[in-house]
Amino acid sequence: MISWDLPNDPATVRSARSLTAHQLTQWGLDRLVTSTVLIVSELVTNAIRHGTGPIRLRLIRHRALSCEVSDTGKGLPHLRHARTTDENGRGLFIVNRLSHRQGTRSTPDGGKIVWAEQELTSEI
């Protein structure tokens, strides 16, 4: 497991993608870099746009690869299908398509964690 505290700033999304790609390469999970970087990008962007306070990104490699993004915002995200004319609203739909499982949970401090899990198959 590895985690990073990120500033609540749109410029941090690029850093989050880079940190994720580097860590997955270190773990020998190169085949998951593209999908995981996209998941991280969407979750961190949502935390910046809709959350509050500091953001934490965690990658957990166990039986699956879990990506968690937490913030101190109270509102839980909702999966919705964006219309073709919408400029926003596709993030969680993309995360849903790229992950095996995903969800949200509240934290004791009133914030939330949004997570997505990808299968590792026989790689542990």
N, CA, C and O atoms as CSV, one atom per row, in Angstrom:
chain,resi,resn,atom,element,x,y,z
A,1,MET,N,N,0.839,-1.163,0.000
A,1,MET,CA,C,0.000,0.000,0.000
A,1,MET,C,C,0.893,1.237,0.000
A,1,MET,O,O,1.955,1.278,0.620
A,2,ILE,N,N,0.411,2.234,-0.721
A,2,ILE,CA,C,1.092,3.514,-0.738
A,2,ILE,C,C,0.026,4.609,-0.774
A,2,ILE,O,O,-1.042,4.421,-1.358
A,3,SER,N,N,0.312,5.734,-0.158
A,3,SER,CA,C,-0.647,6.832,-0.196
A,3,SER,C,C,0.079,8.162,-0.317
A,3,SER,O,O,1.240,8.309,0.068
A,4,TRP,N,N,-0.641,9.112,-0.859
A,4,TRP,CA,C,-0.127,10.462,-1.021
A,4,TRP,C,C,-1.204,11.462,-0.609
A,4,TRP,O,O,-2.381,11.286,-0.926
A,5,ASP,N,N,-0.796,12.497,0.090
A,5,ASP,CA,C,-1.671,13.624,0.370
A,5,ASP,C,C,-1.486,14.622,-0.760
A,5,ASP,O,O,-0.363,14.998,-1.095
A,6,LEU,N,N,-2.592,15.045,-1.338
A,6,LEU,CA,C,-2.552,15.926,-2.506
A,6,LEU,C,C,-3.263,17.239,-2.196
A,6,LEU,O,O,-4.259,17.251,-1.473
A,7,PRO,N,N,-2.757,18.343,-2.742
A,7,PRO,CA,C,-3.468,19.613,-2.560
A,7,PRO,C,C,-4.768,19.630,-3.360
A,7,PRO,O,O,-4.873,18.987,-4.404
A,8,ASN,N,N,-5.731,20.355,-2.872
A,8,ASN,CA,C,-7.014,20.489,-3.563
A,8,ASN,C,C,-6.856,21.567,-4.629
A,8,ASN,O,O,-7.303,22.702,-4.463
A,9,ASP,N,N,-6.211,21.185,-5.722
A,9,ASP,CA,C,-5.859,22.100,-6.800
A,9,ASP,C,C,-5.888,21.316,-8.110
A,9,ASP,O,O,-5.329,20.222,-8.179
A,10,PRO,N,N,-6.527,21.852,-9.147
A,10,PRO,CA,C,-6.592,21.116,-10.422
A,10,PRO,C,C,-5.232,20.686,-10.971
A,10,PRO,O,O,-5.150,19.692,-11.691
A,11,ALA,N,N,-4.186,21.402,-10.651
A,11,ALA,CA,C,-2.855,21.041,-11.146
A,11,ALA,C,C,-2.356,19.731,-10.543
A,11,ALA,O,O,-1.437,19.117,-11.086
A,12,THR,N,N,-2.936,19.297,-9.447
A,12,THR,CA,C,-2.489,18.078,-8.790
A,12,THR,C,C,-2.879,16.812,-9.547
A,12,THR,O,O,-2.300,15.753,-9.307
A,13,VAL,N,N,-3.845,16.899,-10.452
A,13,VAL,CA,C,-4.291,15.711,-11.194
A,13,VAL,C,C,-3.128,15.132,-11.999
A,13,VAL,O,O,-2.950,13.916,-12.055
A,14,ARG,N,N,-2.353,15.990,-12.607
A,14,ARG,CA,C,-1.208,15.513,-13.388
A,14,ARG,C,C,-0.212,14.778,-12.497
A,14,ARG,O,O,0.305,13.727,-12.877
A,15,SER,N,N,0.055,15.322,-11.323
A,15,SER,CA,C,0.968,14.663,-10.383
A,15,SER,C,C,0.420,13.317,-9.932
A,15,SER,O,O,1.167,12.345,-9.820
A,16,ALA,N,N,-0.879,13.257,-9.673
A,16,ALA,CA,C,-1.503,12.003,-9.241
A,16,ALA,C,C,-1.348,10.922,-10.310
A,16,ALA,O,O,-1.067,9.766,-9.994
A,17,ARG,N,N,-1.531,11.300,-11.569
A,17,ARG,CA,C,-1.352,10.333,-12.664
A,17,ARG,C,C,0.087,9.836,-12.721
A,17,ARG,O,O,0.334,8.641,-12.886
A,18,SER,N,N,1.023,10.749,-12.585
A,18,SER,CA,C,2.438,10.395,-12.646
A,18,SER,C,C,2.845,9.487,-11.475
A,18,SER,O,O,3.535,8.486,-11.673
A,19,LEU,N,N,2.418,9.838,-10.270
A,19,LEU,CA,C,2.715,9.013,-9.097
A,19,LEU,C,C,2.149,7.610,-9.261
A,19,LEU,O,O,2.806,6.625,-8.924
A,20,THR,N,N,0.941,7.525,-9.775
A,20,THR,CA,C,0.281,6.227,-9.983
A,20,THR,C,C,1.032,5.388,-11.003
A,20,THR,O,O,1.314,4.216,-10.752
A,21,ALA,N,N,1.357,5.966,-12.137
A,21,ALA,CA,C,2.078,5.225,-13.183
A,21,ALA,C,C,3.419,4.713,-12.664
A,21,ALA,O,O,3.795,3.568,-12.916
A,22,HIS,N,N,4.128,5.560,-11.946
A,22,HIS,CA,C,5.430,5.164,-11.399
A,22,HIS,C,C,5.279,3.996,-10.421
A,22,HIS,O,O,6.042,3.032,-10.480
A,23,GLN,N,N,4.292,4.085,-9.521
A,23,GLN,CA,C,4.112,3.027,-8.526
A,23,GLN,C,C,3.706,1.710,-9.174
A,23,GLN,O,O,4.210,0.654,-8.792
A,24,LEU,N,N,2.810,1.757,-10.137
A,24,LEU,CA,C,2.399,0.519,-10.802
A,24,LEU,C,C,3.570,-0.129,-11.531
A,24,LEU,O,O,3.691,-1.353,-11.552
A,25,THR,N,N,4.423,0.684,-12.121
A,25,THR,CA,C,5.626,0.153,-12.765
A,25,THR,C,C,6.534,-0.505,-11.726
A,25,THR,O,O,7.090,-1.573,-11.978
A,26,GLN,N,N,6.684,0.125,-10.565
A,26,GLN,CA,C,7.485,-0.449,-9.485
A,26,GLN,C,C,6.921,-1.789,-9.032
A,26,GLN,O,O,7.682,-2.692,-8.686
A,27,TRP,N,N,5.616,-1.928,-9.029
A,27,TRP,CA,C,4.965,-3.170,-8.620
A,27,TRP,C,C,4.895,-4.194,-9.750
A,27,TRP,O,O,4.408,-5.305,-9.538
A,28,GLY,N,N,5.367,-3.850,-10.933
A,28,GLY,CA,C,5.311,-4.770,-12.065
A,28,GLY,C,C,3.920,-4.914,-12.660
A,28,GLY,O,O,3.603,-5.938,-13.267
A,29,LEU,N,N,3.092,-3.896,-12.489
A,29,LEU,CA,C,1.721,-3.925,-13.000
A,29,LEU,C,C,1.570,-3.006,-14.210
A,29,LEU,O,O,0.596,-2.260,-14.311
A,30,ASP,N,N,2.514,-3.061,-15.104
A,30,ASP,CA,C,2.516,-2.186,-16.279
A,30,ASP,C,C,1.238,-2.300,-17.100
A,30,ASP,O,O,0.783,-1.314,-17.679
A,31,ARG,N,N,0.657,-3.490,-17.155
A,31,ARG,CA,C,-0.548,-3.675,-17.968
A,31,ARG,C,C,-1.753,-2.908,-17.427
A,31,ARG,O,O,-2.730,-2.702,-18.146
A,32,LEU,N,N,-1.688,-2.485,-16.162
A,32,LEU,CA,C,-2.794,-1.736,-15.558
A,32,LEU,C,C,-2.563,-0.229,-15.524
A,32,LEU,O,O,-3.419,0.517,-15.048
A,33,VAL,N,N,-1.428,0.221,-16.018
A,33,VAL,CA,C,-1.102,1.649,-15.925
A,33,VAL,C,C,-2.156,2.512,-16.616
A,33,VAL,O,O,-2.670,3.450,-16.007
A,34,THR,N,N,-2.484,2.221,-17.855
A,34,THR,CA,C,-3.402,3.076,-18.610
A,34,THR,C,C,-4.758,3.189,-17.934
A,34,THR,O,O,-5.271,4.293,-17.746
A,35,SER,N,N,-5.343,2.053,-17.568
A,35,SER,CA,C,-6.677,2.102,-16.951
A,35,SER,C,C,-6.636,2.730,-15.560
A,35,SER,O,O,-7.532,3.496,-15.203
A,36,THR,N,N,-5.614,2.418,-14.778
A,36,THR,CA,C,-5.544,2.952,-13.421
A,36,THR,C,C,-5.279,4.446,-13.425
A,36,THR,O,O,-5.847,5.174,-12.610
A,37,VAL,N,N,-4.438,4.912,-14.315
A,37,VAL,CA,C,-4.186,6.349,-14.423
A,37,VAL,C,C,-5.466,7.089,-14.782
A,37,VAL,O,O,-5.713,8.182,-14.273
A,38,LEU,N,N,-6.270,6.511,-15.643
A,38,LEU,CA,C,-7.549,7.135,-15.992
A,38,LEU,C,C,-8.504,7.138,-14.796
A,38,LEU,O,O,-9.177,8.137,-14.542
A,39,ILE,N,N,-8.564,6.040,-14.072
A,39,ILE,CA,C,-9.397,5.975,-12.865
A,39,ILE,C,C,-8.951,7.033,-11.855
A,39,ILE,O,O,-9.776,7.781,-11.331
A,40,VAL,N,N,-7.661,7.093,-11.588
A,40,VAL,CA,C,-7.120,8.079,-10.641
A,40,VAL,C,C,-7.446,9.489,-11.088
A,40,VAL,O,O,-7.856,10.326,-10.283
A,41,SER,N,N,-7.267,9.748,-12.357
A,41,SER,CA,C,-7.544,11.082,-12.897
A,41,SER,C,C,-8.994,11.484,-12.648
A,41,SER,O,O,-9.265,12.607,-12.223
A,42,GLU,N,N,-9.918,10.575,-12.911
A,42,GLU,CA,C,-11.343,10.871,-12.727
A,42,GLU,C,C,-11.687,11.051,-11.252
A,42,GLU,O,O,-12.408,11.984,-10.899
A,43,LEU,N,N,-11.184,10.174,-10.387
A,43,LEU,CA,C,-11.517,10.262,-8.969
A,43,LEU,C,C,-10.915,11.500,-8.309
A,43,LEU,O,O,-11.571,12.151,-7.496
A,44,VAL,N,N,-9.678,11.826,-8.653
A,44,VAL,CA,C,-9.045,13.015,-8.086
A,44,VAL,C,C,-9.734,14.278,-8.606
A,44,VAL,O,O,-9.962,15.218,-7.844
A,45,THR,N,N,-10.062,14.305,-9.886
A,45,THR,CA,C,-10.780,15.457,-10.451
A,45,THR,C,C,-12.115,15.657,-9.749
A,45,THR,O,O,-12.479,16.786,-9.421
A,46,ASN,N,N,-12.850,14.566,-9.514
A,46,ASN,CA,C,-14.126,14.674,-8.800
A,46,ASN,C,C,-13.930,15.196,-7.380
A,46,ASN,O,O,-14.721,16.012,-6.906
A,47,ALA,N,N,-12.886,14.733,-6.702
A,47,ALA,CA,C,-12.618,15.208,-5.342
A,47,ALA,C,C,-12.318,16.701,-5.335
A,47,ALA,O,O,-12.748,17.417,-4.431
A,48,ILE,N,N,-11.592,17.169,-6.325
A,48,ILE,CA,C,-11.265,18.599,-6.421
A,48,ILE,C,C,-12.525,19.404,-6.726
A,48,ILE,O,O,-12.768,20.440,-6.108
A,49,ARG,N,N,-13.318,18.932,-7.671
A,49,ARG,CA,C,-14.505,19.688,-8.094
A,49,ARG,C,C,-15.637,19.666,-7.071
A,49,ARG,O,O,-16.315,20.672,-6.865
A,50,HIS,N,N,-15.835,18.519,-6.434
A,50,HIS,CA,C,-17.025,18.350,-5.606
A,50,HIS,C,C,-16.737,18.148,-4.123
A,50,HIS,O,O,-17.658,18.166,-3.307
A,51,GLY,N,N,-15.487,17.960,-3.773
A,51,GLY,CA,C,-15.130,17.722,-2.380
A,51,GLY,C,C,-14.589,18.973,-1.725
A,51,GLY,O,O,-14.616,20.062,-2.298
A,52,THR,N,N,-14.105,18.797,-0.529
A,52,THR,CA,C,-13.479,19.887,0.201
A,52,THR,C,C,-12.239,19.349,0.894
A,52,THR,O,O,-12.034,18.140,1.004
A,53,GLY,N,N,-11.425,20.275,1.353
A,53,GLY,CA,C,-10.269,19.917,2.157
A,53,GLY,C,C,-9.208,19.159,1.408
A,53,GLY,O,O,-9.226,19.079,0.179
A,54,PRO,N,N,-8.275,18.600,2.164
A,54,PRO,CA,C,-7.184,17.842,1.546
A,54,PRO,C,C,-7.695,16.557,0.899
A,54,PRO,O,O,-8.748,16.030,1.257
A,55,ILE,N,N,-6.934,16.085,-0.041
A,55,ILE,CA,C,-7.263,14.866,-0.783
A,55,ILE,C,C,-6.166,13.849,-0.509
A,55,ILE,O,O,-4.984,14.190,-0.462
A,56,ARG,N,N,-6.567,12.609,-0.330
A,56,ARG,CA,C,-5.593,11.528,-0.165
A,56,ARG,C,C,-5.859,10.476,-1.231
A,56,ARG,O,O,-6.998,10.056,-1.439
A,57,LEU,N,N,-4.805,10.063,-1.896
A,57,LEU,CA,C,-4.849,8.997,-2.898
A,57,LEU,C,C,-4.116,7.799,-2.313
A,57,LEU,O,O,-2.970,7.910,-1.876
A,58,ARG,N,N,-4.785,6.656,-2.309
A,58,ARG,CA,C,-4.162,5.414,-1.845
A,58,ARG,C,C,-4.280,4.353,-2.916
A,58,ARG,O,O,-5.329,4.197,-3.541
A,59,LEU,N,N,-3.193,3.624,-3.124
A,59,LEU,CA,C,-3.185,2.449,-3.983
A,59,LEU,C,C,-2.875,1.255,-3.090
A,59,LEU,O,O,-1.899,1.259,-2.340
A,60,ILE,N,N,-3.711,0.245,-3.181
A,60,ILE,CA,C,-3.539,-0.935,-2.344
A,60,ILE,C,C,-3.442,-2.150,-3.261
A,60,ILE,O,O,-4.358,-2.444,-4.029
A,61,ARG,N,N,-2.332,-2.839,-3.166
A,61,ARG,CA,C,-2.123,-4.055,-3.951
A,61,ARG,C,C,-2.243,-5.245,-3.020
A,61,ARG,O,O,-1.402,-5.458,-2.147
A,62,HIS,N,N,-3.292,-6.011,-3.218
A,62,HIS,CA,C,-3.518,-7.207,-2.413
A,62,HIS,C,C,-4.045,-8.278,-3.359
A,62,HIS,O,O,-3.339,-8.656,-4.293
A,63,ARG,N,N,-5.220,-8.763,-3.159
A,63,ARG,CA,C,-5.824,-9.717,-4.093
A,63,ARG,C,C,-6.336,-9.011,-5.341
A,63,ARG,O,O,-6.580,-9.629,-6.377
A,64,ALA,N,N,-6.490,-7.703,-5.210
A,64,ALA,CA,C,-6.898,-6.831,-6.314
A,64,ALA,C,C,-6.113,-5.539,-6.155
A,64,ALA,O,O,-5.462,-5.324,-5.133
A,65,LEU,N,N,-6.174,-4.688,-7.156
A,65,LEU,CA,C,-5.578,-3.366,-7.057
A,65,LEU,C,C,-6.703,-2.388,-6.738
A,65,LEU,O,O,-7.615,-2.191,-7.541
A,66,SER,N,N,-6.630,-1.787,-5.573
A,66,SER,CA,C,-7.640,-0.818,-5.158
A,66,SER,C,C,-7.069,0.579,-5.240
A,66,SER,O,O,-5.926,0.826,-4.857
A,67,CYS,N,N,-7.872,1.475,-5.740
A,67,CYS,CA,C,-7.536,2.887,-5.805
A,67,CYS,C,C,-8.580,3.611,-4.970
A,67,CYS,O,O,-9.777,3.491,-5.232
A,68,GLU,N,N,-8.140,4.359,-3.967
A,68,GLU,CA,C,-9.046,5.099,-3.101
A,68,GLU,C,C,-8.684,6.577,-3.126
A,68,GLU,O,O,-7.510,6.941,-3.050
A,69,VAL,N,N,-9.690,7.413,-3.233
A,69,VAL,CA,C,-9.481,8.860,-3.146
A,69,VAL,C,C,-10.430,9.375,-2.072
A,69,VAL,O,O,-11.641,9.164,-2.142
A,70,SER,N,N,-9.866,10.050,-1.085
A,70,SER,CA,C,-10.687,10.577,-0.002
A,70,SER,C,C,-10.586,12.094,0.054
A,70,SER,O,O,-9.581,12.689,-0.334
A,71,ASP,N,N,-11.660,12.697,0.551
A,71,ASP,CA,C,-11.686,14.134,0.815
A,71,ASP,C,C,-12.643,14.359,1.980
A,71,ASP,O,O,-13.252,13.411,2.476
A,72,THR,N,N,-12.776,15.598,2.415
A,72,THR,CA,C,-13.611,15.883,3.576
A,72,THR,C,C,-15.015,16.345,3.205
A,72,THR,O,O,-15.778,16.762,4.077
A,73,GLY,N,N,-15.365,16.275,1.927
A,73,GLY,CA,C,-16.710,16.644,1.497
A,73,GLY,C,C,-17.729,15.612,1.941
A,73,GLY,O,O,-17.420,14.424,2.024
A,74,LYS,N,N,-18.928,16.055,2.224
A,74,LYS,CA,C,-19.976,15.160,2.715
A,74,LYS,C,C,-20.779,14.495,1.596
A,74,LYS,O,O,-21.290,13.390,1.782
A,75,GLY,N,N,-20.895,15.135,0.466
A,75,GLY,CA,C,-21.734,14.615,-0.617
A,75,GLY,C,C,-21.124,13.419,-1.306
A,75,GLY,O,O,-19.982,13.470,-1.764
A,76,LEU,N,N,-21.893,12.330,-1.382
A,76,LEU,CA,C,-21.422,11.135,-2.079
A,76,LEU,C,C,-21.726,11.258,-3.567
A,76,LEU,O,O,-22.784,11.762,-3.943
A,77,PRO,N,N,-20.812,10.804,-4.411
A,77,PRO,CA,C,-21.028,10.916,-5.854
A,77,PRO,C,C,-22.097,9.935,-6.351
A,77,PRO,O,O,-22.370,8.917,-5.714
A,78,HIS,N,N,-22.678,10.257,-7.472
A,78,HIS,CA,C,-23.701,9.422,-8.086
A,78,HIS,C,C,-23.324,9.137,-9.525
A,78,HIS,O,O,-22.918,10.036,-10.262
A,79,LEU,N,N,-23.459,7.888,-9.918
A,79,LEU,CA,C,-23.230,7.495,-11.302
A,79,LEU,C,C,-24.385,8.007,-12.144
A,79,LEU,O,O,-25.550,7.777,-11.818
A,80,ARG,N,N,-24.063,8.696,-13.220
A,80,ARG,CA,C,-25.111,9.157,-14.123
A,80,ARG,C,C,-24.611,9.044,-15.547
A,80,ARG,O,O,-23.407,9.021,-15.802
A,81,HIS,N,N,-25.547,8.975,-16.464
A,81,HIS,CA,C,-25.203,8.905,-17.879
A,81,HIS,C,C,-25.336,10.302,-18.460
A,81,HIS,O,O,-26.428,10.869,-18.509
A,82,ALA,N,N,-24.220,10.842,-18.895
A,82,ALA,CA,C,-24.224,12.191,-19.453
A,82,ALA,C,C,-24.810,12.168,-20.863
A,82,ALA,O,O,-24.635,11.210,-21.616
A,83,ARG,N,N,-25.502,13.237,-21.189
A,83,ARG,CA,C,-25.999,13.390,-22.564
A,83,ARG,C,C,-24.823,13.754,-23.456
A,83,ARG,O,O,-23.786,14.203,-22.967
A,84,THR,N,N,-24.973,13.567,-24.746
A,84,THR,CA,C,-23.881,13.865,-25.674
A,84,THR,C,C,-23.500,15.336,-25.660
A,84,THR,O,O,-22.376,15.679,-26.025
A,85,THR,N,N,-24.401,16.206,-25.249
A,85,THR,CA,C,-24.096,17.641,-25.212
A,85,THR,C,C,-23.495,18.088,-23.881
A,85,THR,O,O,-23.066,19.235,-23.758
A,86,ASP,N,N,-23.456,17.196,-22.876
A,86,ASP,CA,C,-22.877,17.542,-21.576
A,86,ASP,C,C,-21.363,17.569,-21.668
A,86,ASP,O,O,-20.753,16.729,-22.328
A,87,GLU,N,N,-20.763,18.546,-20.998
A,87,GLU,CA,C,-19.308,18.617,-20.956
A,87,GLU,C,C,-18.744,17.904,-19.736
A,87,GLU,O,O,-17.548,17.612,-19.699
A,88,ASN,N,N,-19.561,17.622,-18.754
A,88,ASN,CA,C,-19.147,16.935,-17.532
A,88,ASN,C,C,-20.094,15.771,-17.275
A,88,ASN,O,O,-21.101,15.609,-17.963
A,89,GLY,N,N,-19.756,14.965,-16.273
A,89,GLY,CA,C,-20.669,13.926,-15.850
A,89,GLY,C,C,-20.336,12.524,-16.307
A,89,GLY,O,O,-21.113,11.602,-16.060
A,90,ARG,N,N,-19.222,12.335,-16.958
A,90,ARG,CA,C,-18.860,10.999,-17.446
A,90,ARG,C,C,-17.836,10.288,-16.576
A,90,ARG,O,O,-17.558,9.110,-16.797
A,91,GLY,N,N,-17.271,10.976,-15.593
A,91,GLY,CA,C,-16.170,10.438,-14.800
A,91,GLY,C,C,-16.465,9.122,-14.121
A,91,GLY,O,O,-15.732,8.152,-14.314
A,92,LEU,N,N,-17.521,9.064,-13.332
A,92,LEU,CA,C,-17.827,7.816,-12.630
A,92,LEU,C,C,-18.298,6.725,-13.579
A,92,LEU,O,O,-18.117,5.541,-13.294
A,93,PHE,N,N,-18.892,7.098,-14.688
A,93,PHE,CA,C,-19.267,6.111,-15.690
A,93,PHE,C,C,-18.000,5.450,-16.260
A,93,PHE,O,O,-17.962,4.235,-16.455
A,94,ILE,N,N,-16.986,6.248,-16.520
A,94,ILE,CA,C,-15.704,5.716,-17.013
A,94,ILE,C,C,-15.078,4.810,-15.962
A,94,ILE,O,O,-14.622,3.712,-16.281
A,95,VAL,N,N,-15.053,5.261,-14.710
A,95,VAL,CA,C,-14.507,4.451,-13.619
A,95,VAL,C,C,-15.258,3.128,-13.525
A,95,VAL,O,O,-14.639,2.078,-13.353
A,96,ASN,N,N,-16.553,3.167,-13.635
A,96,ASN,CA,C,-17.386,1.970,-13.589
A,96,ASN,C,C,-17.006,0.990,-14.694
A,96,ASN,O,O,-16.936,-0.215,-14.453
A,97,ARG,N,N,-16.767,1.481,-15.872
A,97,ARG,CA,C,-16.433,0.620,-17.012
A,97,ARG,C,C,-15.034,0.007,-16.891
A,97,ARG,O,O,-14.799,-1.099,-17.378
A,98,LEU,N,N,-14.107,0.718,-16.246
A,98,LEU,CA,C,-12.727,0.256,-16.162
A,98,LEU,C,C,-12.445,-0.623,-14.946
A,98,LEU,O,O,-11.415,-1.295,-14.898
A,99,SER,N,N,-13.327,-0.628,-13.986
A,99,SER,CA,C,-13.056,-1.347,-12.744
A,99,SER,C,C,-13.944,-2.577,-12.601
A,99,SER,O,O,-15.005,-2.689,-13.216
A,100,HIS,N,N,-13.473,-3.487,-11.771
A,100,HIS,CA,C,-14.226,-4.701,-11.457
A,100,HIS,C,C,-15.337,-4.384,-10.462
A,100,HIS,O,O,-16.466,-4.852,-10.606
A,101,ARG,N,N,-15.003,-3.589,-9.460
A,101,ARG,CA,C,-15.959,-3.135,-8.444
A,101,ARG,C,C,-15.606,-1.698,-8.087
A,101,ARG,O,O,-14.462,-1.273,-8.245
A,102,GLN,N,N,-16.587,-0.960,-7.608
A,102,GLN,CA,C,-16.341,0.403,-7.172
A,102,GLN,C,C,-17.409,0.788,-6.167
A,102,GLN,O,O,-18.455,0.146,-6.075
A,103,GLY,N,N,-17.134,1.841,-5.417
A,103,GLY,CA,C,-18.111,2.266,-4.433
A,103,GLY,C,C,-17.656,3.481,-3.669
A,103,GLY,O,O,-16.638,4.097,-3.986
A,104,THR,N,N,-18.427,3.817,-2.657
A,104,THR,CA,C,-18.118,4.941,-1.781
A,104,THR,C,C,-18.415,4.533,-0.343
A,104,THR,O,O,-19.228,3.646,-0.083
A,105,ARG,N,N,-17.749,5.190,0.564
A,105,ARG,CA,C,-18.074,5.011,1.976
A,105,ARG,C,C,-17.749,6.303,2.714
A,105,ARG,O,O,-16.851,7.052,2.331
A,106,SER,N,N,-18.490,6.537,3.760
A,106,SER,CA,C,-18.269,7.713,4.592
A,106,SER,C,C,-17.121,7.434,5.552
A,106,SER,O,O,-16.855,6.282,5.897
A,107,THR,N,N,-16.451,8.485,5.977
A,107,THR,CA,C,-15.372,8.361,6.941
A,107,THR,C,C,-15.844,8.904,8.291
A,107,THR,O,O,-16.802,9.677,8.339
A,108,PRO,N,N,-15.195,8.517,9.377
A,108,PRO,CA,C,-15.621,8.976,10.702
A,108,PRO,C,C,-15.615,10.505,10.865
A,108,PRO,O,O,-16.362,11.047,11.679
A,109,ASP,N,N,-14.775,11.190,10.092
A,109,ASP,CA,C,-14.709,12.654,10.204
A,109,ASP,C,C,-15.757,13.364,9.340
A,109,ASP,O,O,-15.736,14.589,9.217
A,110,GLY,N,N,-16.664,12.600,8.749
A,110,GLY,CA,C,-17.722,13.196,7.935
A,110,GLY,C,C,-17.379,13.328,6.463
A,110,GLY,O,O,-18.189,13.831,5.686
A,111,GLY,N,N,-16.198,12.887,6.066
A,111,GLY,CA,C,-15.802,12.927,4.664
A,111,GLY,C,C,-16.221,11.665,3.935
A,111,GLY,O,O,-17.144,10.964,4.348
A,112,LYS,N,N,-15.526,11.392,2.847
A,112,LYS,CA,C,-15.867,10.208,2.053
A,112,LYS,C,C,-14.635,9.635,1.375
A,112,LYS,O,O,-13.626,10.314,1.184
A,113,ILE,N,N,-14.748,8.381,1.025
A,113,ILE,CA,C,-13.752,7.688,0.211
A,113,ILE,C,C,-14.487,7.133,-0.999
A,113,ILE,O,O,-15.506,6.455,-0.862
A,114,VAL,N,N,-13.971,7.420,-2.169
A,114,VAL,CA,C,-14.484,6.843,-3.403
A,114,VAL,C,C,-13.412,5.871,-3.879
A,114,VAL,O,O,-12.243,6.243,-3.991
A,115,TRP,N,N,-13.795,4.640,-4.158
A,115,TRP,CA,C,-12.811,3.626,-4.501
A,115,TRP,C,C,-13.208,2.848,-5.749
A,115,TRP,O,O,-14.377,2.769,-6.125
A,116,ALA,N,N,-12.184,2.281,-6.369
A,116,ALA,CA,C,-12.371,1.412,-7.538
A,116,ALA,C,C,-11.356,0.293,-7.438
A,116,ALA,O,O,-10.226,0.500,-6.997
A,117,GLU,N,N,-11.766,-0.884,-7.847
A,117,GLU,CA,C,-10.932,-2.069,-7.724
A,117,GLU,C,C,-10.799,-2.744,-9.085
A,117,GLU,O,O,-11.772,-2.896,-9.823
A,118,GLN,N,N,-9.570,-3.142,-9.393
A,118,GLN,CA,C,-9.301,-3.875,-10.625
A,118,GLN,C,C,-8.717,-5.242,-10.263
A,118,GLN,O,O,-7.951,-5.366,-9.308
A,119,GLU,N,N,-9.082,-6.243,-11.021
A,119,GLU,CA,C,-8.578,-7.578,-10.773
A,119,GLU,C,C,-7.111,-7.682,-11.170
A,119,GLU,O,O,-6.668,-7.066,-12.140
A,120,LEU,N,N,-6.368,-8.473,-10.403
A,120,LEU,CA,C,-4.953,-8.714,-10.696
A,120,LEU,C,C,-4.728,-10.073,-11.315
A,120,LEU,O,O,-3.603,-10.370,-11.717
A,121,THR,N,N,-5.720,-10.897,-11.410
A,121,THR,CA,C,-5.620,-12.297,-11.836
A,121,THR,C,C,-4.645,-13.021,-10.929
A,121,THR,O,O,-4.826,-13.015,-9.711
A,122,SER,N,N,-3.622,-13.639,-11.481
A,122,SER,CA,C,-2.694,-14.419,-10.648
A,122,SER,C,C,-1.548,-13.586,-10.094
A,122,SER,O,O,-0.704,-14.116,-9.370
A,123,GLU,N,N,-1.494,-12.304,-10.410
A,123,GLU,CA,C,-0.400,-11.452,-9.930
A,123,GLU,C,C,-0.697,-10.966,-8.533
A,123,GLU,O,O,-1.677,-10.251,-8.321
A,124,ILE,N,N,0.134,-11.342,-7.571
A,124,ILE,CA,C,0.013,-10.816,-6.198
A,124,ILE,C,C,1.378,-10.486,-5.682
A,124,ILE,O,O,1.515,-10.029,-4.547
